[in-house]
Amino acid sequence: MIKTYNSRCSVLPPKKLDRKNLTFWGVFIMKLSYDDKVQIYELRKQGYSLEKLSNKFGINNSNLRYMIKLIDRYGIEFGKKGKNRYYFPDLKQEMIHKV
């Protein structure tokens, strides 16, 4: 049954988004380890479809495609997680005073 959402056309109203099933790039980065990213990249280059990889790793197709393009462009080292640097408060104050 088609519900009328707009008087000009017959369409279904927009569905409410289920936040649990959304995969954003930021979450995607945290979800996969470096080894997972390397494995995905190698499997894709061996001919596995994005759909199979998506189902296996639980990642959206478009995010996989984006990750593979980034690795093609910047190299596999792109997938490594960076480390945040910690600066001691004394060092911060010293740098502020120098400026």
PyMOL commands that place a pseudoatom at each C-alpha (Angstrom):
pseudoatom trace, name=CA, resn=MET, resi=1, chain=A, elem=C, hetatm=0, pos=[0.000, 0.000, 0.000]
pseudoatom trace, name=CA, resn=ILE, resi=2, chain=A, elem=C, hetatm=0, pos=[1.394, 3.400, -0.988]
pseudoatom trace, name=CA, resn=LYS, resi=3, chain=A, elem=C, hetatm=0, pos=[0.918, 6.187, 1.485]
pseudoatom trace, name=CA, resn=THR, resi=4, chain=A, elem=C, hetatm=0, pos=[0.645, 9.766, 0.356]
pseudoatom trace, name=CA, resn=TYR, resi=5, chain=A, elem=C, hetatm=0, pos=[3.423, 11.818, 1.901]
pseudoatom trace, name=CA, resn=ASN, resi=6, chain=A, elem=C, hetatm=0, pos=[3.216, 14.760, -0.460]
pseudoatom trace, name=CA, resn=SER, resi=7, chain=A, elem=C, hetatm=0, pos=[0.074, 15.877, -2.247]
pseudoatom trace, name=CA, resn=ARG, resi=8, chain=A, elem=C, hetatm=0, pos=[1.975, 16.098, -5.556]
pseudoatom trace, name=CA, resn=CYS, resi=9, chain=A, elem=C, hetatm=0, pos=[3.287, 12.542, -5.629]
pseudoatom trace, name=CA, resn=SER, resi=10, chain=A, elem=C, hetatm=0, pos=[2.670, 9.232, -3.955]
pseudoatom trace, name=CA, resn=VAL, resi=11, chain=A, elem=C, hetatm=0, pos=[5.717, 8.173, -1.984]
pseudoatom trace, name=CA, resn=LEU, resi=12, chain=A, elem=C, hetatm=0, pos=[6.432, 6.623, 1.345]
pseudoatom trace, name=CA, resn=PRO, resi=13, chain=A, elem=C, hetatm=0, pos=[7.467, 8.968, 4.142]
pseudoatom trace, name=CA, resn=PRO, resi=14, chain=A, elem=C, hetatm=0, pos=[11.171, 8.949, 4.974]
pseudoatom trace, name=CA, resn=LYS, resi=15, chain=A, elem=C, hetatm=0, pos=[12.144, 6.114, 7.291]
pseudoatom trace, name=CA, resn=LYS, resi=16, chain=A, elem=C, hetatm=0, pos=[13.485, 6.862, 10.712]
pseudoatom trace, name=CA, resn=LEU, resi=17, chain=A, elem=C, hetatm=0, pos=[17.214, 6.122, 10.737]
pseudoatom trace, name=CA, resn=ASP, resi=18, chain=A, elem=C, hetatm=0, pos=[18.394, 3.384, 13.029]
pseudoatom trace, name=CA, resn=ARG, resi=19, chain=A, elem=C, hetatm=0, pos=[21.613, 4.756, 14.512]
pseudoatom trace, name=CA, resn=LYS, resi=20, chain=A, elem=C, hetatm=0, pos=[22.875, 1.271, 15.397]
pseudoatom trace, name=CA, resn=ASN, resi=21, chain=A, elem=C, hetatm=0, pos=[23.108, 0.267, 11.743]
pseudoatom trace, name=CA, resn=LEU, resi=22, chain=A, elem=C, hetatm=0, pos=[24.792, 3.409, 10.456]
pseudoatom trace, name=CA, resn=THR, resi=23, chain=A, elem=C, hetatm=0, pos=[28.453, 3.146, 9.565]
pseudoatom trace, name=CA, resn=PHE, resi=24, chain=A, elem=C, hetatm=0, pos=[30.219, 6.469, 9.359]
pseudoatom trace, name=CA, resn=TRP, resi=25, chain=A, elem=C, hetatm=0, pos=[33.831, 6.805, 8.266]
pseudoatom trace, name=CA, resn=GLY, resi=26, chain=A, elem=C, hetatm=0, pos=[34.992, 7.758, 11.771]
pseudoatom trace, name=CA, resn=VAL, resi=27, chain=A, elem=C, hetatm=0, pos=[33.443, 4.644, 13.231]
pseudoatom trace, name=CA, resn=PHE, resi=28, chain=A, elem=C, hetatm=0, pos=[34.761, 2.612, 10.319]
pseudoatom trace, name=CA, resn=ILE, resi=29, chain=A, elem=C, hetatm=0, pos=[38.345, 3.619, 11.081]
pseudoatom trace, name=CA, resn=MET, resi=30, chain=A, elem=C, hetatm=0, pos=[38.047, 2.579, 14.712]
pseudoatom trace, name=CA, resn=LYS, resi=31, chain=A, elem=C, hetatm=0, pos=[36.287, -0.672, 13.909]
pseudoatom trace, name=CA, resn=LEU, resi=32, chain=A, elem=C, hetatm=0, pos=[39.020, -2.290, 11.833]
pseudoatom trace, name=CA, resn=SER, resi=33, chain=A, elem=C, hetatm=0, pos=[42.541, -3.126, 12.861]
pseudoatom trace, name=CA, resn=TYR, resi=34, chain=A, elem=C, hetatm=0, pos=[45.469, -2.504, 10.558]
pseudoatom trace, name=CA, resn=ASP, resi=35, chain=A, elem=C, hetatm=0, pos=[45.598, -6.244, 9.795]
pseudoatom trace, name=CA, resn=ASP, resi=36, chain=A, elem=C, hetatm=0, pos=[41.904, -6.214, 8.828]
pseudoatom trace, name=CA, resn=LYS, resi=37, chain=A, elem=C, hetatm=0, pos=[42.495, -3.315, 6.441]
pseudoatom trace, name=CA, resn=VAL, resi=38, chain=A, elem=C, hetatm=0, pos=[45.443, -5.100, 4.827]
pseudoatom trace, name=CA, resn=GLN, resi=39, chain=A, elem=C, hetatm=0, pos=[43.396, -8.286, 4.505]
pseudoatom trace, name=CA, resn=ILE, resi=40, chain=A, elem=C, hetatm=0, pos=[40.459, -6.407, 2.934]
pseudoatom trace, name=CA, resn=TYR, resi=41, chain=A, elem=C, hetatm=0, pos=[42.777, -4.679, 0.485]
pseudoatom trace, name=CA, resn=GLU, resi=42, chain=A, elem=C, hetatm=0, pos=[44.491, -7.916, -0.537]
pseudoatom trace, name=CA, resn=LEU, resi=43, chain=A, elem=C, hetatm=0, pos=[41.204, -9.799, -0.931]
pseudoatom trace, name=CA, resn=ARG, resi=44, chain=A, elem=C, hetatm=0, pos=[39.789, -6.998, -3.070]
pseudoatom trace, name=CA, resn=LYS, resi=45, chain=A, elem=C, hetatm=0, pos=[42.858, -7.059, -5.318]
pseudoatom trace, name=CA, resn=GLN, resi=46, chain=A, elem=C, hetatm=0, pos=[42.421, -10.846, -5.651]
pseudoatom trace, name=CA, resn=GLY, resi=47, chain=A, elem=C, hetatm=0, pos=[38.951, -10.253, -7.074]
pseudoatom trace, name=CA, resn=TYR, resi=48, chain=A, elem=C, hetatm=0, pos=[36.575, -10.559, -4.134]
pseudoatom trace, name=CA, resn=SER, resi=49, chain=A, elem=C, hetatm=0, pos=[33.469, -8.427, -4.590]
pseudoatom trace, name=CA, resn=LEU, resi=50, chain=A, elem=C, hetatm=0, pos=[32.708, -5.465, -2.369]
pseudoatom trace, name=CA, resn=GLU, resi=51, chain=A, elem=C, hetatm=0, pos=[29.480, -7.164, -1.359]
pseudoatom trace, name=CA, resn=LYS, resi=52, chain=A, elem=C, hetatm=0, pos=[31.289, -10.270, -0.054]
pseudoatom trace, name=CA, resn=LEU, resi=53, chain=A, elem=C, hetatm=0, pos=[33.830, -8.157, 1.818]
pseudoatom trace, name=CA, resn=SER, resi=54, chain=A, elem=C, hetatm=0, pos=[31.048, -5.977, 3.181]
pseudoatom trace, name=CA, resn=ASN, resi=55, chain=A, elem=C, hetatm=0, pos=[29.217, -8.979, 4.584]
pseudoatom trace, name=CA, resn=LYS, resi=56, chain=A, elem=C, hetatm=0, pos=[32.371, -10.584, 5.966]
pseudoatom trace, name=CA, resn=PHE, resi=57, chain=A, elem=C, hetatm=0, pos=[33.622, -7.497, 7.828]
pseudoatom trace, name=CA, resn=GLY, resi=58, chain=A, elem=C, hetatm=0, pos=[30.283, -5.775, 8.494]
pseudoatom trace, name=CA, resn=ILE, resi=59, chain=A, elem=C, hetatm=0, pos=[31.250, -2.584, 6.684]
pseudoatom trace, name=CA, resn=ASN, resi=60, chain=A, elem=C, hetatm=0, pos=[29.237, -0.509, 4.216]
pseudoatom trace, name=CA, resn=ASN, resi=61, chain=A, elem=C, hetatm=0, pos=[30.163, -0.992, 0.510]
pseudoatom trace, name=CA, resn=SER, resi=62, chain=A, elem=C, hetatm=0, pos=[30.781, 2.694, -0.076]
pseudoatom trace, name=CA, resn=ASN, resi=63, chain=A, elem=C, hetatm=0, pos=[33.120, 2.884, 2.923]
pseudoatom trace, name=CA, resn=LEU, resi=64, chain=A, elem=C, hetatm=0, pos=[35.085, -0.104, 1.643]
pseudoatom trace, name=CA, resn=ARG, resi=65, chain=A, elem=C, hetatm=0, pos=[35.352, 1.472, -1.795]
pseudoatom trace, name=CA, resn=TYR, resi=66, chain=A, elem=C, hetatm=0, pos=[36.551, 4.729, -0.218]
pseudoatom trace, name=CA, resn=MET, resi=67, chain=A, elem=C, hetatm=0, pos=[39.135, 2.952, 1.944]
pseudoatom trace, name=CA, resn=ILE, resi=68, chain=A, elem=C, hetatm=0, pos=[40.504, 1.028, -1.050]
pseudoatom trace, name=CA, resn=LYS, resi=69, chain=A, elem=C, hetatm=0, pos=[40.813, 4.231, -3.092]
pseudoatom trace, name=CA, resn=LEU, resi=70, chain=A, elem=C, hetatm=0, pos=[42.670, 5.906, -0.231]
pseudoatom trace, name=CA, resn=ILE, resi=71, chain=A, elem=C, hetatm=0, pos=[45.072, 2.976, 0.040]
pseudoatom trace, name=CA, resn=ASP, resi=72, chain=A, elem=C, hetatm=0, pos=[45.613, 3.016, -3.741]
pseudoatom trace, name=CA, resn=ARG, resi=73, chain=A, elem=C, hetatm=0, pos=[46.427, 6.706, -3.590]
pseudoatom trace, name=CA, resn=TYR, resi=74, chain=A, elem=C, hetatm=0, pos=[48.443, 6.981, -0.359]
pseudoatom trace, name=CA, resn=GLY, resi=75, chain=A, elem=C, hetatm=0, pos=[49.693, 3.443, 0.221]
pseudoatom trace, name=CA, resn=ILE, resi=76, chain=A, elem=C, hetatm=0, pos=[48.890, 0.793, 2.786]
pseudoatom trace, name=CA, resn=GLU, resi=77, chain=A, elem=C, hetatm=0, pos=[50.579, 2.807, 5.550]
pseudoatom trace, name=CA, resn=PHE, resi=78, chain=A, elem=C, hetatm=0, pos=[47.502, 5.040, 5.421]
pseudoatom trace, name=CA, resn=GLY, resi=79, chain=A, elem=C, hetatm=0, pos=[45.687, 2.373, 7.417]
pseudoatom trace, name=CA, resn=LYS, resi=80, chain=A, elem=C, hetatm=0, pos=[47.908, 2.619, 10.466]
pseudoatom trace, name=CA, resn=LYS, resi=81, chain=A, elem=C, hetatm=0, pos=[46.470, 4.454, 13.403]
pseudoatom trace, name=CA, resn=GLY, resi=82, chain=A, elem=C, hetatm=0, pos=[48.355, 7.535, 14.508]
pseudoatom trace, name=CA, resn=LYS, resi=83, chain=A, elem=C, hetatm=0, pos=[49.319, 8.084, 18.093]
pseudoatom trace, name=CA, resn=ASN, resi=84, chain=A, elem=C, hetatm=0, pos=[48.377, 11.194, 19.977]
pseudoatom trace, name=CA, resn=ARG, resi=85, chain=A, elem=C, hetatm=0, pos=[51.300, 13.013, 21.483]
pseudoatom trace, name=CA, resn=TYR, resi=86, chain=A, elem=C, hetatm=0, pos=[51.286, 13.939, 25.113]
pseudoatom trace, name=CA, resn=TYR, resi=87, chain=A, elem=C, hetatm=0, pos=[53.078, 17.110, 26.147]
pseudoatom trace, name=CA, resn=PHE, resi=88, chain=A, elem=C, hetatm=0, pos=[53.794, 17.749, 29.800]
pseudoatom trace, name=CA, resn=PRO, resi=89, chain=A, elem=C, hetatm=0, pos=[52.164, 20.896, 31.196]
pseudoatom trace, name=CA, resn=ASP, resi=90, chain=A, elem=C, hetatm=0, pos=[55.591, 22.379, 32.053]
pseudoatom trace, name=CA, resn=LEU, resi=91, chain=A, elem=C, hetatm=0, pos=[56.721, 22.013, 28.454]
pseudoatom trace, name=CA, resn=LYS, resi=92, chain=A, elem=C, hetatm=0, pos=[53.501, 23.625, 27.220]
pseudoatom trace, name=CA, resn=GLN, resi=93, chain=A, elem=C, hetatm=0, pos=[54.007, 26.603, 29.522]
pseudoatom trace, name=CA, resn=GLU, resi=94, chain=A, elem=C, hetatm=0, pos=[57.614, 26.943, 28.385]
pseudoatom trace, name=CA, resn=MET, resi=95, chain=A, elem=C, hetatm=0, pos=[56.539, 27.013, 24.727]
pseudoatom trace, name=CA, resn=ILE, resi=96, chain=A, elem=C, hetatm=0, pos=[53.825, 29.573, 25.451]
pseudoatom trace, name=CA, resn=HIS, resi=97, chain=A, elem=C, hetatm=0, pos=[56.328, 31.849, 27.209]
pseudoatom trace, name=CA, resn=LYS, resi=98, chain=A, elem=C, hetatm=0, pos=[58.737, 31.615, 24.262]
pseudoatom trace, name=CA, resn=VAL, resi=99, chain=A, elem=C, hetatm=0, pos=[56.038, 32.910, 21.939]
for i in range(1, 99): cmd.bond("trace and resi %d" % i, "trace and resi %d" % (i + 1))
show_as sticks, trace
zoom trace
